[in-house]
Amino acid sequence: MFSLLALAALPLTAQTPDAVFHNGKVVTVDSAFTIVQAFAVTGGRITATGSSDAVLKLAGPRTNRVDLRGRTVLPGLMDTHVHAVESATWEFDHKVPEMETIADVLAYVRSRAAALKPGEWILLSQIFITRLRDQRFPTRAELDQAAPRNPVVFRTGPDASLNSPALKASGIDRNFKITDGQPGRIERDASGEPTGIIRSGARFIRYTPSTKQPAQADKERLLKQLLADYNSVGLTSIADRDTSDSEVAVFRAVHARGELTTRVFLNLSVDAQAPLPDIEARIRRATADPLHKPNQELWLRGIKTYLDGGMLTGSAYMLKPWGVSKVYSIDDPAYRGMRYIEPEKLYQIARLAIRNGLQPTSHSVGDGAVTALVDAYERVNEHDQPVREARPSITHSNFMTLEAIRRMKRLGIVADIQPIWFYLDGATLLKQFGNERMAFFQPYKTLFDEGVMVGGGSDHMQKIGSLRSVNPYNPWLGMWMMLAREPRWMTGAVHPEQRVTREQAIRFYTINNAFLTFAEKEKGSLEAGKLADFILLDRDVLTVPLEQVRQVQVDETWLGGRRVYARKM
């Protein structure tokens, strides 16, 4: 029901508001999930909420009165896992078409071979086999036929399929061995010849770009274009979860000109395979960077490592064997995936990050990786310092166990999950693992019921366009997936008992994500004193039929009381 009184504290309402938004359904997402009719904005912050009559009384002669015309208002949404600069620049050289089949992949390879000189490399990145209707890697022979004179790399997460010219150029043959002590696996046929599939072996591929590369100015321009598209679907905050030094420079430059239209939280990329002294030096440089000072516009506050492989490629680190699989080209019945960081080093990295005021997170897809990361954080908690205030994070957290979830709650570990993966890949994963092992795949209701702070987003990797991108960043599709748990290409829900309520789905994309990025006192809800980041919707997401949740469109997006997007009607 609507609140009948303005709720802001007197000191905040003493100043005449710059604007009053009234006659709406304002979903505040406060602790009680209060719904009001109106709110006031002064100096870029919310200064009052309540009934239209109460808040309009605060207006002065210069106050802008905005009639919401009954529309629903939410706090600005947040996506806590994107790769913005890489995604924005991915099609700088040429457009990359949609690919749903091996035939699509091979057609693209042939088109690139026709456009390039013999010997120039062809790269396809993040065309996941789980998202191909064929549900397999393209074979070495197929890639050879499509581009016999060009080395081809079909990269999907940490794994890749190479054709013969690419293997030859990289020196990978039947005698090749991994001797550097780092993770990796060369798949071989019965005769010992490489099949072309390489797991966690990108360092061995002697790839040379054959496409035009964007200059710094191009990256800045395209980043702004992407941020504008984020605004169009209601995103006002993002976390760039694996930011390189060059990408930090792009964000820094755009921010210096006052041109960021989302708030940005940065996790600096840390190579866990580097020597520990080098890792420590990188962490210390991050804490010395001026961007490490708290700033809700651009804040360097975390680090990111990679603990295991991917569920989309057959290399996530699992507690139980994957099982023999044609889809993932797995023929070892004991294979459990790939773990990249041994326990002692994982503990040392977590300890260093927390000690230096950085939030640690690590790509952890399988339940084996999730358990291993919880182990590392628990060791820091027991032997060094309490970890709760550091809010150590687990990125992806796809496969989990109830035991790990309860330990996460006890320690204050947060989960960063991507519902869109479930939508795109759930059918394949169900086929691979079976219904029983999928019971704790993205177990949203259990996480909420057990009191773990869970948020997330998309893991947006490539292309601009909320539904055409690799890992679509449309949050309404993500919310719908949390509510429905119905993956594409199949009928019915996967473990519907893990569905959440609409309130919980909204909290996931707002106040929970604010907590994941140490900002719950600044944003994530529409309460007096908080930043005026909010969105106006074309329909009431709380009451429309379920199927319409994924069809929600944003009429307007406001950042700090400034409108940054308006939909063309």
N, C-alpha and C positions, 0 to 999 in steps of 0.2 A: 504494500500500500504506500501511498505517497506521504512523505513527511510534511507536517503542517507548519513547521517552524524552520527558519534559517538556522543552520547548524554551525556556522563559522564563529570563531572566537571574536570577541569585541575588538581587540587590537587590529585584526585583519580587516574588519568591516568599517573601521573608522575612516578610511580613505574611500572616496567615491570610486566605484568600479569603472574600469574602462569599458566593460561590456557586461550585459546581463543576457543570458540565454534562457528563455522561458517557454512554457507551454509545450514541454516535451516529456518523454519517458527517459529519465536520466538514470542509468544503471551505475551507481557509484562504485560498486565492487569494494565497499568497505567491509569490515569484519562481519556485519549483519546483512550484507548484500542489500543495503537500503536502496529503494527506488524513489526518486524525487522528481519534481516538475521543472526545477530551474537551478541555475548556478550563476555566480558572479565571478568575473576574472579581473584582476588588477595586477599590473606589472608582470604579466606572464604567468601568474599563479591563480589557482582557485581560491577565492576569498569567502565564499558563502555557498551553501546548498540548501534547498528547501522547497517550499511551495512557490508558485509563481507570484502570488500576492506578496509574500514575505520578502522574496529576493528583489522584486521590482521596487519595493519601497527604498532599497538602498541606492537606486539609480539617481544620478544627478542630471543636470541639463546637458552635459556633454557625454553621458553614457550611451554607448551604442546598444540599443535594445534589439535582440535577435529573436524573432518568433520561430521556434523550432517546428511549428505546425504539427505537433503530435509525434514527431519522429523520435526514434530510439537513439540514445547517445551512450557510447561506451568510452571508457578510458582508451587511449591509444594502444594498439596492440604491439607486441614485441616478439621478435624472432631471435632466439638466443643461439642460433647456429647457422651462419651464412659464411660464404667466401666471396665477399662482394667485389673486390677488385678483379679477381680472376674471372668471376662470372660476367662482369660488365664488359670485359675485353675479349671474351672468348671468340666472338665472331668478328673480330677486327679485320681479319684477312678475308673471310668469306662466310656466308651463311651456312650453317650446318643443318641439314634436313632432319626431320623426325625419322627414327629408325625403330621399327617394330619387329623386323624379321632379319634372318641371315641374308636373305636376298636384298633387303634394303642396305645392309652393311656392305655387301659386295658391290652393289651398284654405286655406292658412294666411293668405294676404293677405286673402282674403274674410272669414275669421273675425275678423281684427283690424279690418277696415273696419267690420264689424258691431258691434264692441265700442267703437269710437272715434267721436268726433264728426267731421263733415266738416271737412277741412282739417288734422286732426291727422296727424302723420307715422307711417308704418309702416316699420320697419327690420328687415331680415333680414341678419344678419352672419355671414360665414364659412360659407355654404352653397355649397361649392365646386362649380363646374360639372363638374369631373372626377369628382365623386362623385354626380352625378345620372345616372341611366341614360340620360336624353336627351342628356347631354353637350353642353349649350349653355346660354347665358344665356337667361332668360325675356325675351321681346321687350317693347318699349315698349307695343305694342298689347295683349299679353296682360295686362300689369300694369295698363294702363288699364281693361280690361274687368273685372278682378277688383276694382279699387278706383278707380272713376272720380272720386270726390270727395276722395280722400286722396292726398297725395304718398307715393310708395313708393320706397325705396332697397333694392335687392338688392346688398349689398356682399359681395365675395369677395376677401379679401386687399386689395391696393391699388387694385383696380378695382371698378366698380359698374355696375349697370344701373338706370336711372331710368325712371319712367313720366312721362307728360306733365305732370301737376300738379307733380311734383318738379322737372322741368326748368324749368317756368315760375316756380315759387317761387324757384329758384336763379338765374334770369336767364340760362339757357343756351339760346340759340336759334341760328339759322343765322348770325347776325352775331357770335356770341360768339367771342372770341379769347383765348388765354392770353398775357398780356403781363407776368407778374411774373418771368419769367426762370427759374422753377422747372420741374421736369419735369411733364409732363402731356400728355394726348392726348384729344381729343374725336372719337369715331368718327362718321362722317357717311355718309348714303346717297348715291346717285348725284345727287340734286338738291341736296345740300349741307345737308340737314336733319340734326340730331343723331339718331342711332339710339337714343340713351338709354344707350349704353355709354361710360363715361368711365374712362380709365386714369390712375391716379395723380392723380386730381383731387378727392379728398375735401374739399380746402379750399374748393372752389367750391360744395359742396352746403350749402345753408342749413338744415340739419337742426335741428329743435327736438325734444327728447325728449318723448314723450307717455306714458311709462310711469313708474311710481313709482321713485324713485331711493333706493338704500340710504343710510342714515346711517352714520356712523363705527362705531357700535356694531353695526349690522347686518353691516357688512363684517368686523369682527373675529369675530363669531359664526360667520358662514358660512365664513370662512377656517379656523377651527378644525375645522369640520365637514369641509372638504375635506382638510385635513391628516390627519385620522383616516381618511379613505378612502384617501389615499395609503398610510398605514400598512398598510391591509388587503391591499394587493397587494405589500407588502414594501419600500416606499420609506421610507428613513430620512433621505435628503438630497435637496434639490432646489436648482436654480438658477433664480431668477426672472430671465428674460433681457431684460426690457424694462420696468423698474420705474419708474413715475412717482413724483413727490414724495408724492402722496397715498397711493400704495400702500406706499411706504417707511414712512409714518406708521402704517399698519395693522400691518405687521410689527413695527415698533418697540413699539407698544402691547401686542401679544400676547406679544412676547418679554419685555417688562418685567414681566409677570405670571407669567412662567415657564410659559407655556401652549403654546409651540411643541412639536410632537411630531415634527417633522423638523428637520434642520439646514438652514439657508437661506443661500445665496450669492446676492448681489444684483448685477445689472448695471443701472446707472442708465440710463434712457432719455435719449438725447441727440439733439436735432433737428439733423441735419446740414445742413438748409437755413437755419439761423440764421447770423448773422454770426459769423465766427471768434472775435472777442473775446468774444462771448456764450458760445460753446462753451467757450472757455478758462476763463471765469469759472465755468461750471457744473462743469467738471472740478475746479477748485480748491476749490469748495464741497464736492464729494464727498470729496476727500481730507482736508478739515478736519472732516468729520462724525465724531463718536465711533464710528459704526458701521464706519468704515474701519480701525479698530484690529483686528488679527487676533482672530477669535472664531469658533470652530467652531459656535456656536449661531446667530449672525446676523452676516454679514460683508458689507459693501459693498465690493466688490473690483474691479468691472468697469464698463464702459460699453457701450452698444449703439447702433448706428446702422443705417440701411437703405441698402444699396448698389444693390440692384436690386428688380425686382418679383417676381412669383410664378410658379412653374411650374403652379400650379393655376388661374391666371387668364390665362395667355398673356402675361406681361410680364417673366419672368425674362430677364436679359441674357445672350445666347448669343454664342459665337464665330462661329457660322454662322447664317443666317436660320432663323427658325422654320418657315417654309413656310406657304402659304395654308391656312387651316383654318376649316371651319364650326364646329367645336367652340369655338374660341377667338375666333371672329369676326375673323379676320385675313385681309385681302385684299391686303396689300402683300407681294409676294414677297421684298423686301429687308429686311423688318422683323426686327430682332434682339432686340426686347424693350426694356426701359427701364432706363437707368442713371441713378441719382439723385445721385451725388457725383462731381464731376470729379476728375481725378488729383491735382492740387496740393492741393486741400482734403482729400481722403482721406488723403494723406500727412501733412498738418499735424495732422489729428485723431488719427491713429495715434501720431505723435510726441508730441503733448501728453499723451495717455493714458499712454504708457509712461514718459515723463519724470516724470509725477506719481504713479507707483506704481499705476496702474490697468490691468487687462487689457482691451485693446480687442477688440471683436468687431463684426461687421457682418453683417446679413442678406444672404447671398450665395448665390443659388440656381443661377443659370446658370453654365456654364463660363467665360463672359466675365467675370462678376462675381468668380468665384473667382480667376481669373488676375489681375484688376485689384487685388484685395486682397493677393494675394501680392506683386505689384509694389510696393505701398505699404509693406508690412512690410519688403521687401528694401531699399527706399530708406532707411528708417529705420536698418536694420542697417548699411548701407554708409556713411551720411553723419552719423549721430548717435550711436548706441550699439548694442551687440549686443542683439538682441531675445529671445534664447532664454529668459532668466530671466523675461521678462514673459509668456511663453506666449501670444503673440497668437493669437487664435482666429478661425476662420471658421465662422459659424453657417449651418447647413443643408448647405452643400458638396454639393449633390445631383449636379450635373453637374460632372465634373472631367476633367483630362487627366493622363496619366502624367508629363508635364513638371512640371505644377504640384505633383503629389504629391511628386516628388523634390526640388523646391525647398522644399516645406514641411518635409520631413525635414531638409534642410541647415540651415534657419533656426530650427527648433524651433517651427514653427507647429502648433497643434492643431486638430483638426476636431471639430465638434459636429453630429452627424447624427441624423435622426429616421427609424428604420426603419418606423414606422407609416405614413409618407407613401408608402413603396414599396408596402406592402400595399394601401392604399386607392386609390392613383392609378397604379400601375404599368401596368395594362392600357390606360388612356387614353394615357399617355405613350408606350408602345410603339406604339400606333396612330398617334400624331402624329409621332414621330421615327424610328421604324424600329429594327430590331435593332442595326444598326451604331452608331448614336449612343447607344444605351442601354448600350453596353459599359462605359462609365465612369460609369454612374448608381449612386451609392452603392456604390462598388467596395471593399467591406469587406476582401476577401482581399488585394487589392493594397495597401491602406493598412497592414494588419498586416505583410505581407511586406516592404514598403519601410521599415517602422519609424516610421511616423507615429503619434503618439499620438491615437487616435480614440475618442471616447465620444459620448454623446448621450442621447436620451430621446424625448419625445413632441411637444413644442410644444403642450401642452394649452392650449386657448383658451377653451372654454366648457363649462359644465355639470359637475355632480358625478356621478361614476359612471365606472368605469375603462373600460367598453366602450361606454357611451352618449354619452360626451363627444365634442366636436369635437376630433379628433386624440386618440384613446383613449390613456390613460396606463397601460394594463396592460402592464407590462414583459415579461411572459411571451409575449404576442402579439408584442412587438417582438423578443424573442430568437428566437422561432420563425421570424419573417420573415428574420432574418439567416441562419438555418440552411437555410431552404427556398427563399427568393426566389420565392415563388409568390403573386403578387397575386390579390386577389379578382376575381371575374367573368371568370376565364380559366382555361385548363387548361395546366399546365406551368410551368416555371421560366423566369425571365428571366436570362440569363447565369449559369447554375448554377456556372460556374467561379469566381464571386465569393462562393460560400458560405464560411462560416467554421466552425470547430469549436465544440463546446459550451464548451470552455474559453475560447476567444476571445470568445464571446458573453457569458459570465459576466464576463470581465475588462472588457468594454465597459461593463457596467452597474455595476461596482464600482471596482476599482483605477484603471482608466483615467479614469473620471469623477472620482475623487478627484484625480488628477493635473491634470485640466482645471481644477479649482477649488483648486489649490495645497494639497491636503490629503492627499497620499499617505502622509505620515509620521504622520498622525493617524487615518486610516480607510481603508476600501476593501479591507482584508484582516484576517483574524483572526490577529494576531501580538502577541506580548508587547509591552506598552506602548501599544497602540492602543486607541481608544475601543471599548467593547463594544456596537457596533451590529451586530445579527445577526438572522437570520430562520430559523424552523423550517418546513420544507416538508411537504406531505402525500405527496410522492413524490420519488424520486431523479431530479432533472433531468438527471443525467449518463447515466443508463442507460435511462430510459423510452423507448418508441417515439417517433419524432419528432413525430407528431401530438399526443402528450400534453404536449409542452413548453408549448404554448399553453393547456393546461388546468390547469397547476400552480396550486395554492392554497396560501396561506400560513396555517399554523396559529397562529404567534405572531410578533410583531415586537417587538424589544427595542432601546431607544435608551439608550446610556450605562449599560447594565446594568439598565435599568428597562423592564418590559414595558408597551408602549403599545397593543398589540392582541392579542386572542386570538379565534380563530374559534370561533363557536358550533358545537359538534359535534352 
